[in-house]
């Protein structure tokens, strides 16, 4: 591992000068700071937070990583609510929370490296699970404490995770549309590499198969978990020769985009098209019509993930576990009979 002495040798300054640069001491010239920081980056040196943390072996801080940049993720009410759950636990246990704000995958990975190598945090919560995730693989390789909100893509029994049974939820909400007489049902989901999307879509397909209804690939649209993603998806579906009469949307914020687009195009929900969704964020009952949606207890996902992570950081003998948060369908006004 690169040390302060290595940085000092590479830049021709004393180790104490490197320490002062790290502390941003005003007595050190700007040119020297630039030279030392450049060397730190090139050598891959990550400064430790402070000596107190080394002695205490705890920062009393946990890191939280979102699936994309903070400015984009926080547009979706899911993330403020899950952060509220995490924050409740960290406050009660006198911990702090450090939120990753990287804008690109490369920036996010670099932030996680800093958290780990610099001992900025005791552990990390990942607010997503995707296929072949670089950050997840890095944390496993470093044997660094972490918890996933969602189901891991692989090594499921070796990673502590907090999740809903999204396959079962996807199947149940699709069966509700089938029970109302719908036979042409579409699915709008997030990115295909997100495990939550895969599970909900697989549940949707299972419900159709068990009712002997066709699974049409043209009915399965993938976009971002944003309002704009919902608008783009519904426009594609309405261009089909046989548009669906019912739609399963994998996220409430996407549903708002779908509702908005349908209204502008002169379609009535639920008379013309029925809509069901996931998450039960506060906006889902304020829309017109109010959304029938799966309540996944977002707040509890945050609470349980924080408790599980802090437990892991406080003991080396806590076994990996899967925590399933129950879900339920909240029936409102966005579904009609056929």
N, C-alpha and C positions, 0 to 999 in steps of 0.2 A: 504494500500500500504506500502511496506517495505521502511524504511527510513535509513539514515546514522546511526542514533542512534541505530537502531536494529542490524546493522552490527557490530557496535562498541561493543555493549553488548555481542554479540555472540563470539567475538574474544578477548575480554578483553583489547581492546585498546581504545583510545579516539576518538571521532568523528572527530577531526582535523586530526588525523593520517589516518583515513579512507579517508578523503578528499585528503590527500597528496598521498595516494596509487592510488586513481582514477586519479590524475594528474601525476602519475608516477614520483613523486619527487625522485631524486637520493639520498636524505638524508635518505630515508627509506630503511631498510635492505631488502634483497631479501626474507628472511624467513618470515618477516612480510607481505611483498607484497603477497607472495603465500598464507599465512593464511587468509588474508583479502579477496583476490580474490576468494578463495575457498568458504568462507562464503557467499560472494555476490552471487555466482552461486547457492549454495544450498538454500539460502533464496529467490532467484528470484529477487534480487535487480538490477535495471537498473539505472545507474547514469544519471542525467540530463546533457545536454551538457554544459551549463553554465548559470550563473545568468542573463546575458544580455538577453538571449532568453526568460527567464521567464518574465522579465519586458516587453520586446517588444512583447511577445506572437507570435513571428514569427522567424523561423530559416532562412527564405529565401532560403530553400533547399527543393527539392522534391526527394522522393525515387523512384527508378525504379526497378521492379522485373521481371526477365525473366522466361520462363517456365522450364529451367534447368540451370545447371552451366554455368557461363559466358564463360568458355573456349569452351564448346560444342555449346551453342547458337550462339556465335559470329562467328562460322564457316559458318553460314547461312547469306547471304548478307541482308536478311530482317531486321535483328536486328541492324546492323550498320546504315542502312538507316532510320529506325524509330527513333533511338537515335539521328541521325542528325536533324530530325524534332523537337524532344523534345529540343535538345540543342540550336537550333536557338531561340526558345521562351524563354528558361531560360536565355540565354545570353542577349536578348533584354530587358528582365524584371529584369535583375540583380539578378537572382536566381542561385543557384548551383544545381547540380544533384548528387545524391548518388546512385550508382549502386550495387544491390545485387549480391554477387559472391558465394553464397552457392553452394556446390557441390551436396548435397542431399536434399530431401524434408524437412528433419528435420533441416538441417542447414539453409535452406532458411526461414523456419518458425521462427527459432530462431533469424535470422537477422531482420525480420519484427517486431518481438516483441521488439528488441532493438531499432529499429527506432521509434516505437510508444511509448513505456514506457520511453525511454530516451529523448523523444522530439528532436530527431535528425533531423526530417523532418516535414514539414507542412502537407504533404499529399503524397500519393503513387500512381504511375501508374503501373498497372499490364499488362504486354505485352502478355497476354494469357487469355483464359477463358476455364476452364475445369469443368467437373461434380464434384459436392461435394468437392469443393476446400477448404482446411483447412484455407488458408490465406484469401481468400475472406470472408469466414464465420467469421473469427476472426475480420477483419476490420469492418464488418457490426455490430457485437456485440459491438465493442468498439466505434461505431459511429465516426470512424476516416475517414477524407476525402480521397476518392480514386476514381480512374477512371480506367475502363477496356478498353484495346484495343481488341475488339472482342465483341461478344454478350454473356451476362451473361447466365449461365445455368438456373437459376431461379431468381425470384425477378427482372425481366427485367425492369419493370417500376420504380423500386426503386433504381436502380444503374445507374449512368451516365456512358455511354459507347460510344466509337467511333468505327465504324465498316463499312464494306462493306455489301451489300446484297449478301452474299455468296451463298445462295440458288439460287437466280436468276442467278448469274454468273456461277454457276455449271451447271445450266440448259442450259444457252445460249452456253457455250463452247462445251457441249455435243451435242446440236442440230447442231452445225457447223460440227462436224464429221458425224452426221447422214445425213446432207444435201450433204455431199461429197460421200454418198453411203455406209458408214460403218454400219454394222449391229451387228458385234461382237466387243463390246467396253468394255474395262476394266477400272477400277478405282484404282489408287494407292494414298493412303492418309496417313496422319500422325496418331498419336495415336487416338484410338476410343473415348477416353474421352475428346478430344479437340473439342470444339463446332465448330470451323472453319472447321474441318474435317467432322463433322456430317452434317453441312449445305451444304457444297459442294457436299458431297456424296448423300444427299437427292435430291439436284438439278439434279445431274447426273441420279439418278433413276427415277425421275419424267419425264425427257426428254425421257428416254427409254420407260416408260409406255405409255406416250402420243403418241409415234410412234409405239405402239404395238410390241416393241422389248423385248425379254426376259431379265429379270434381273437375272444374274447368280452370286450366292454368291461366286463361285470360282474365279470370275473375280474381286472381291473386296479385295485388299491386303492392309494391314496397316503396316507401319514401321516408323522409325524416320525421321524427316525432315532434313535428311542429304544425301550426295551423296551416302554413303554406303547403306542407306535405299532403294534408287532407284534401286541399283544393285541387292539387295536381292529380291526385289519385282518382277523384270522382269524375274529373273531366275525361280521363281515359276510359273509365267504365261506361260512361254515358255514350261514348262513341261506338260501342259494340253493337252488333246487329240485334242481340237480345240482351239488353241491360238487365241487371239484377233487380229484384223487388225488395231484397233485404241485404243489409251490409253489416258485417262484423268489423269494427274498427278497433285496432289494438291499443288505442290511446285516446283519452278524452280531448286533448288539445287538437289532435288530428280531426276528431269528430266535429269540432267547432268549424274547422275549415270546410269539411264536407257539408255541414248545415248551411253555411254561408253561401257556398257555391250553388247548392240545390235551390236555395231561395232566389238567388239572382237569375237562375235559369228557368224559374217558374214551376219548380217541383214542390209538392207539399209533403212534409214529413209529419205523420206516418201514412197519409192517404195514398201517395204515389210510391214512396220508398220508405221502408222501415230501417231503423238504425239502432244498433247496440254497440256498447263501447266497454272500455276498461279503465280502471283506476278510481273512479268516483271522486275526482277533485271537486273543490267547491264550485267551480264554474259549471259543472254538469247539471246542477239543479237550477241554475239561473238562466239557462238557454231556453229558447222557445222553438220547439217543445223541449221540456226537460228530458234529459237523456236517461234511458235505461242502461245501466252500466254495472260492471263487476267491481264491488268494493274490495280492494286488496289490502286495506288497512296500512296505508303508506307510512303513517306515523309510527306504527309498531315495527315496521321493517327497519326504520331508523333506530328505534329504541333497542331492539334485540341485537342489531348488528354492533352497536356501541358497547352494549353489555358483554357480548361475546368477545369482542376484541380486547377490551380492558382486562377481562378474565384471562385471556391468553397471555397478555403482556405481564401479568402479575405472577404467573406460574409457568414453569416449564413442563408441567405434567397434566395440562388440560387436553383431553383428546379432541380431535377434530369432530365436528358434528354438523348435522343438517337441521336447521330450525325452520319449520313450515308454519307460516302465518295463515290462518283460515281466511277464506273469501266468501262473499255472498253476493247474489244478484240484487240490485236495488231497482225495483220496477217503477218506471215513470211513464212518460207519454210519447216516446219516440217509436213505438211499435204498434202496428195495426194488423188486423187479420186479413188474409187473402181469400 
